[in-house]
Amino acid sequence: MTHDPADLTVDDYLDGAREMAPAGPPFLAHLLAEEAARRVDDPATARSIRAQYTDPTTNRV
């Protein structure tokens, strides 16, 4: 990895989530999006990010 993880931005994490969602493991996309949501100051934006990348391990009935 060429970057220090501490230097990654919200956009970096969201870009990773977008790349992983269709091609990679869905849980990795969820984790990247969760980290992006944690770094956002606006609660509405964080909720929106979480809604787009829900936890694939959650059983919903």
N, C-alpha and C positions, 0 to 999 in steps of 0.2 A: 504494500500500500504506500502510495507516495505522499499521503496527507497524514498529519497528526489528527486523530479522531476529535480532539478538542477544537480543531479549527473548522470542522464540518458545520455547515449551516442548515437551517430548516429546509431550504431548497435542495441541498445535497441529499438529505434523507428522503425527501419526497421523490426526487429523481430516482433514487435507488428503489423505492417502493414501487414506482411506476414500471420500472424495468423488471422487477421480480414478479409483479402481479400476474402478467400473462404467461411468462416463460419459466419462472422459478417457483420455488416452494411458497405457497400462500402465507405460511406462518412467518417467513422471513420478511415478506412485504408488510405484513401486519406489524412486526417489530420495528421496522424502519419508520413506518408511519407513526407508530406510537412515540418513538423518540422525537420525531418532528413535532407532534402535538405537544409533547412536554416542553419543547423549546419555544412555543408560541405564547405570546403574552395575552392575546385575545381569547377568552374562553369559547366564544362562538366559533372562531376559526379552528380551535383545537377539537371541538365537538364535530365539526364538519370533516376534518381529517379522519377522526376515529370512525365516523359513519361510513366513509368511503372504503376503509380498510379494516373491516371487522375481524375479530379473532376467529379464525377458521376452526379452532378446537372447541368452541363453545357449542354445546348442544342446545338447540332451540326447539321447543315443542309447540 
